Amino acid sequence: MVALASGVSPDLAYSGPPKFTMTQAFTAWTVDVPMLVLIVALGAWYLFSVRKVRRQGGQWGIGRTFTFIVLGLGFWVIATMSWVGVYQSALFYARATQTVLLVLLAPLFLMMGKPITLLIEAQPAVGNRVAAVIRSRAAKIVTFPAITTVALVAVPMSMYFTSWYTAVFTSGTVRELTYLILMVPGLVFFWTLLRVDPVPKKYPYGVAMWITAAEVVGDAFFGIAIIADQTILAAQHYQAVGYPFGPSLATSQVLGGGIIWILGDAVGLPFLAVQLIQMMREDKVEAAEIDAELDARDAARAAARAQQAASAGHGPDGPWWESDPRITNRYNRA
């Protein structure tokens, strides 16, 4: 009797997905009805709102729509219904890939689509109430950078190192709620740092860069913690599944930790570069505004001096009588 990669006997029946291959990566799909309904509803709302804004004479870039619909909702679909969703219960590294997609990639592109601004412009009645909540003190506290950064790492870590991880496999309700819970920290994190939508408080881009750097370090710590763990996470579950095609449970866990580490940094480092570019642009705009303000101040001072000179009886080049030709001619004849 030969032990397979998963650590189970070949005599035990396996009823999970087939061996994962490159072909399966493109052809393995499943339907998650609750997520599909929610994704389609959000996409329809976004397109309807864009159309309404344009009909009212407003402008809405195609790039924003593409980012929200194709990239944001697209990565959400991939995370829950592609091979990632098919193999999440059989392969640890599939679940790790799903975690990165839900925590980082989908929220990043969804918030780049400026959904809050679109809501305010398309549905002003609802948007005004949302804007009031955004300006509230509670919103400023909840979106404090240290809190959003810790939540971005702590939420998925708490799932991986508690019984929450396996509860997803035994309850459809827990699974669907987990998808949404994992996305919330990322949505808040990128919303407050991108600043393309109204935010409770605009922190300097220098602060945003430090926060993004801390997030990159946090992802690395999370991934390394999984790699370094000597125990097999959710071992009982994966042994019960008995995926017989390899890799081993230990190798799959190392691959999963590496995906969280490397793929997480692959998102965080470019975002850090974006923060640097935005900071440079903001500095350039602020410098132009300061120059314009100084020029306007100098012009106002010059106008005040000219008015003061005029009220004192002086013209632009001397006393008023020097500009009067009658007095000048009489003076020249004398």
C-alpha positions as CSV (number, residue, x, y, z in Angstrom):
1,M,0.0,0.0,0.0
2,V,1.6,3.3,-1.2
3,A,0.9,6.5,0.6
4,L,-0.2,9.3,-1.8
5,A,0.9,12.9,-1.7
6,S,-2.0,13.9,0.5
7,G,-1.1,11.3,3.1
8,V,-4.1,9.0,2.5
9,S,-4.4,5.5,1.2
10,P,-5.1,5.0,-2.5
11,D,-7.8,2.6,-1.4
12,L,-9.9,5.5,-0.1
13,A,-12.3,7.0,-2.7
14,Y,-11.7,10.5,-3.8
15,S,-14.6,12.5,-5.1
16,G,-13.1,16.0,-5.5
17,P,-12.0,17.9,-8.6
18,P,-9.6,16.3,-11.1
19,K,-5.9,16.7,-11.1
20,F,-5.0,20.4,-11.4
21,T,-3.3,21.2,-14.7
22,M,-2.8,24.3,-16.8
23,T,-5.8,23.3,-18.8
24,Q,-7.9,23.1,-15.6
25,A,-6.7,26.6,-14.7
26,F,-8.6,27.9,-17.7
27,T,-11.5,25.5,-17.9
28,A,-12.4,24.6,-14.3
29,W,-15.4,26.8,-13.3
30,T,-18.2,26.6,-10.8
31,V,-21.2,28.7,-10.1
32,D,-21.6,30.4,-6.7
33,V,-25.1,31.7,-6.9
34,P,-25.1,34.2,-4.1
35,M,-21.8,35.8,-5.3
36,L,-23.0,35.7,-8.9
37,V,-26.2,37.5,-8.0
38,L,-24.4,40.2,-6.0
39,I,-21.7,40.7,-8.6
40,V,-24.3,41.0,-11.5
41,A,-26.3,43.5,-9.3
42,L,-23.3,45.7,-8.6
43,G,-22.3,45.7,-12.3
44,A,-25.8,46.6,-13.4
45,W,-26.0,49.4,-10.8
46,Y,-22.6,50.8,-11.9
47,L,-23.6,50.8,-15.6
48,F,-27.0,52.3,-14.9
49,S,-25.4,55.0,-12.7
50,V,-22.8,55.9,-15.4
51,R,-25.6,56.1,-18.0
52,K,-27.6,58.4,-15.7
53,V,-24.7,60.7,-15.0
54,R,-24.0,61.1,-18.7
55,R,-27.6,61.7,-19.5
56,Q,-27.6,64.6,-17.0
57,G,-24.6,66.1,-18.9
58,G,-21.9,64.8,-16.6
59,Q,-18.7,63.1,-17.6
60,W,-17.5,59.6,-16.6
61,G,-14.4,58.1,-18.0
62,I,-14.4,54.7,-19.8
63,G,-11.3,53.8,-17.8
64,R,-13.1,54.0,-14.5
65,T,-15.9,51.8,-15.8
66,F,-13.4,49.2,-17.2
67,T,-11.5,49.2,-13.9
68,F,-14.6,48.6,-11.8
69,I,-16.5,46.1,-14.1
70,V,-13.7,44.2,-15.8
71,L,-10.9,44.2,-13.2
72,G,-12.7,44.7,-9.9
73,L,-15.7,42.4,-10.5
74,G,-13.6,40.2,-12.7
75,F,-11.1,39.3,-10.0
76,W,-14.1,38.8,-7.7
77,V,-15.5,36.2,-10.1
78,I,-12.1,34.6,-10.5
79,A,-11.7,34.3,-6.7
80,T,-15.0,32.6,-6.2
81,M,-15.9,30.8,-9.4
82,S,-12.8,30.0,-11.4
83,W,-10.3,27.2,-10.7
84,V,-9.7,29.0,-7.4
85,G,-13.2,28.3,-6.2
86,V,-13.2,24.8,-7.6
87,Y,-10.0,23.7,-5.8
88,Q,-10.2,25.9,-2.7
89,S,-11.4,23.0,-0.6
90,A,-8.8,20.5,-2.0
91,L,-5.6,22.5,-2.3
92,F,-4.2,24.9,0.3
93,Y,-2.5,27.1,-2.2
94,A,-5.8,27.5,-4.1
95,R,-7.3,28.9,-0.9
96,A,-4.3,31.2,-0.5
97,T,-4.7,32.5,-4.0
98,Q,-8.3,33.2,-3.3
99,T,-7.4,35.1,-0.1
100,V,-5.1,37.5,-2.0
101,L,-7.6,38.1,-4.7
102,L,-10.4,38.9,-2.2
103,V,-8.3,40.9,0.2
104,L,-6.2,42.9,-2.2
105,L,-6.8,42.7,-5.9
106,A,-10.6,42.9,-6.2
107,P,-10.9,45.7,-3.6
108,L,-8.1,47.7,-5.3
109,F,-9.8,47.9,-8.7
110,L,-13.3,48.3,-7.3
111,M,-12.2,51.4,-5.4
112,M,-10.3,52.7,-8.4
113,G,-13.7,52.8,-10.1
114,K,-14.8,55.6,-7.8
115,P,-18.1,54.0,-6.7
116,I,-18.8,56.5,-4.0
117,T,-18.4,59.5,-6.3
118,L,-20.6,57.7,-8.8
119,L,-23.3,57.1,-6.1
120,I,-23.2,60.8,-5.1
121,E,-23.6,62.1,-8.7
122,A,-26.1,59.5,-9.9
123,Q,-28.3,59.3,-6.8
124,P,-27.9,62.6,-4.9
125,A,-30.5,61.9,-2.2
126,V,-28.7,58.7,-1.2
127,G,-25.3,60.1,-1.9
128,N,-25.8,63.1,0.4
129,R,-26.6,60.7,3.3
130,V,-23.5,58.7,2.5
131,A,-21.4,61.8,2.3
132,A,-22.7,62.8,5.8
133,V,-21.7,59.5,7.2
134,I,-18.2,59.8,5.6
135,R,-17.7,63.2,7.3
136,S,-18.7,61.8,10.7
137,R,-16.3,61.4,13.6
138,A,-17.0,57.7,13.7
139,A,-15.8,57.3,10.1
140,K,-12.6,59.2,10.9
141,I,-11.9,56.9,13.8
142,V,-12.7,53.6,11.9
143,T,-10.6,54.7,8.9
144,F,-7.5,55.8,10.9
145,P,-4.6,54.4,8.9
146,A,-3.2,52.2,11.7
147,I,-6.6,50.5,12.2
148,T,-7.1,49.8,8.5
149,T,-3.6,48.4,8.0
150,V,-3.9,46.1,11.0
151,A,-7.3,44.9,9.9
152,L,-6.0,44.2,6.4
153,V,-3.6,41.6,7.8
154,A,-5.3,40.6,11.0
155,V,-8.6,39.5,9.4
156,P,-7.2,36.9,7.0
157,M,-4.6,35.8,9.6
158,S,-7.3,35.2,12.2
159,M,-9.1,33.0,9.6
160,Y,-6.1,30.9,8.8
161,F,-5.0,30.2,12.4
162,T,-8.4,29.5,13.9
163,S,-11.3,27.1,13.3
164,W,-12.8,29.7,11.0
165,Y,-10.6,28.3,8.2
166,T,-12.4,24.9,8.1
167,A,-15.8,26.3,9.0
168,V,-15.9,27.7,5.4
169,F,-15.8,24.1,4.0
170,T,-18.8,22.9,6.1
171,S,-21.2,25.8,5.9
172,G,-22.3,27.6,2.7
173,T,-23.4,30.6,4.7
174,V,-20.1,30.9,6.5
175,R,-18.3,30.7,3.1
176,E,-20.3,33.5,1.5
177,L,-20.0,35.7,4.5
178,T,-16.3,35.0,4.7
179,Y,-15.9,36.2,1.1
180,L,-17.4,39.5,2.0
181,I,-15.6,39.9,5.3
182,L,-12.3,39.3,3.6
183,M,-13.0,42.1,1.1
184,V,-14.1,44.7,3.6
185,P,-10.6,45.6,5.0
186,G,-9.2,45.9,1.5
187,L,-12.0,48.1,0.3
188,V,-11.6,50.5,3.3
189,F,-7.8,50.4,3.0
190,F,-7.6,51.3,-0.7
191,W,-10.5,53.8,-0.4
192,T,-8.8,55.9,2.2
193,L,-5.3,55.7,0.5
194,L,-6.3,56.1,-3.1
195,R,-8.4,59.3,-2.3
196,V,-10.2,59.2,-5.6
197,D,-13.5,59.2,-3.7
198,P,-14.5,61.4,-0.8
199,V,-12.8,60.2,2.4
200,P,-13.3,61.0,6.1
201,K,-9.8,62.6,6.3
202,K,-7.1,63.2,3.8
203,Y,-3.8,62.1,5.2
204,P,-0.6,63.3,3.5
205,Y,0.8,61.0,0.9
206,G,3.9,60.6,3.0
207,V,1.7,58.9,5.6
208,A,0.0,56.8,3.0
209,M,3.4,55.6,1.8
210,W,4.4,54.5,5.3
211,I,1.1,52.8,5.7
212,T,1.5,51.0,2.4
213,A,5.0,49.9,3.3
214,A,3.7,48.5,6.6
215,E,1.0,46.6,4.7
216,V,3.7,45.1,2.5
217,V,5.7,44.0,5.6
218,G,2.5,42.6,7.1
219,D,1.8,40.5,4.0
220,A,5.3,39.1,4.1
221,F,5.0,38.3,7.8
222,F,1.6,36.6,7.2
223,G,3.1,34.5,4.4
224,I,6.2,33.6,6.3
225,A,4.2,32.6,9.3
226,I,2.3,30.0,7.2
227,I,5.6,28.7,5.6
228,A,7.3,28.4,9.0
229,D,4.4,26.7,10.7
230,Q,5.5,23.2,11.5
231,T,2.0,21.9,11.8
232,I,-0.3,21.3,8.8
233,L,-3.1,23.9,8.9
234,A,-6.5,22.3,8.6
235,A,-4.8,18.9,8.3
236,Q,-7.9,16.9,9.3
237,H,-9.9,18.5,6.5
238,Y,-7.3,18.1,3.8
239,Q,-6.6,14.5,4.8
240,A,-10.4,13.8,4.7
241,V,-10.6,15.3,1.2
242,G,-7.7,13.0,0.2
243,Y,-6.5,14.9,-2.9
244,P,-4.4,12.2,-4.5
245,F,-2.5,14.0,-7.2
246,G,0.1,16.0,-5.2
247,P,1.7,18.1,-4.0
248,S,1.9,16.9,-0.4
249,L,0.0,18.8,2.3
250,A,3.3,20.3,3.6
251,T,4.4,21.5,0.1
252,S,0.9,22.9,-0.6
253,Q,1.1,24.9,2.6
254,V,4.5,26.2,1.7
255,L,3.2,27.2,-1.8
256,G,0.2,28.9,-0.2
257,G,2.4,30.9,2.2
258,G,4.6,31.9,-0.7
259,I,1.6,33.0,-2.8
260,I,0.3,35.2,0.1
261,W,3.8,36.7,0.6
262,I,4.9,37.2,-3.1
263,L,1.5,38.0,-4.7
264,G,0.6,40.3,-1.8
265,D,3.9,42.2,-2.3
266,A,3.3,42.2,-6.0
267,V,0.2,44.3,-5.3
268,G,1.6,46.3,-2.5
269,L,4.9,47.4,-4.1
270,P,3.3,48.9,-7.3
271,F,0.7,50.6,-5.1
272,L,3.6,52.1,-3.1
273,A,5.0,53.4,-6.4
274,V,1.6,54.9,-7.2
275,Q,1.6,56.7,-3.8
276,L,5.0,58.2,-4.6
277,I,3.8,59.4,-8.0
278,Q,0.7,60.9,-6.4
279,M,2.7,62.6,-3.8
280,M,5.0,64.2,-6.4
281,R,2.0,65.4,-8.4
282,E,0.4,66.8,-5.3
283,D,3.6,68.7,-4.4
284,K,3.7,70.1,-7.9
285,V,0.1,71.2,-7.7
286,E,0.6,72.8,-4.3
287,A,3.7,74.6,-5.6
288,A,1.7,76.0,-8.5
289,E,-1.0,77.1,-6.1
290,I,1.5,78.8,-3.8
291,D,3.1,80.6,-6.8
292,A,-0.3,81.8,-8.0
293,E,-1.2,83.0,-4.6
294,L,2.1,84.9,-4.2
295,D,1.6,86.5,-7.7
296,A,-1.9,87.6,-6.8
297,R,-0.7,89.0,-3.5
298,D,2.1,91.0,-5.2
299,A,-0.4,92.3,-7.8
300,A,-2.8,93.4,-5.0
301,R,0.0,95.2,-3.2
302,A,1.1,97.0,-6.4
303,A,-2.5,98.0,-7.1
304,A,-2.9,99.3,-3.5
305,R,0.3,101.4,-3.9
306,A,-0.9,102.8,-7.2
307,Q,-4.3,103.7,-5.6
308,Q,-2.5,105.2,-2.6
309,A,-0.3,107.3,-4.9
310,A,-3.3,108.5,-6.9
311,S,-5.2,109.5,-3.8
312,A,-2.2,111.5,-2.7
313,G,-2.2,113.6,-5.9
314,H,0.4,111.8,-7.8
315,G,0.1,110.3,-11.3
316,P,1.9,107.3,-12.5
317,D,5.1,109.2,-13.2
318,G,5.1,112.1,-10.8
319,P,3.0,114.9,-9.3
320,W,-0.4,115.5,-11.0
321,W,0.7,118.9,-12.4
322,E,3.5,117.4,-14.4
323,S,0.9,115.6,-16.4
324,D,-1.2,118.7,-17.0
325,P,-0.1,120.2,-20.4
326,R,-1.6,123.7,-19.5
327,I,0.6,124.1,-16.5
328,T,3.6,122.6,-18.2
329,N,3.3,125.0,-21.2
330,R,3.0,128.0,-18.9
331,Y,6.0,126.9,-17.0
332,N,8.0,126.5,-20.2
333,R,7.1,130.0,-21.5
334,A,8.2,131.5,-18.2
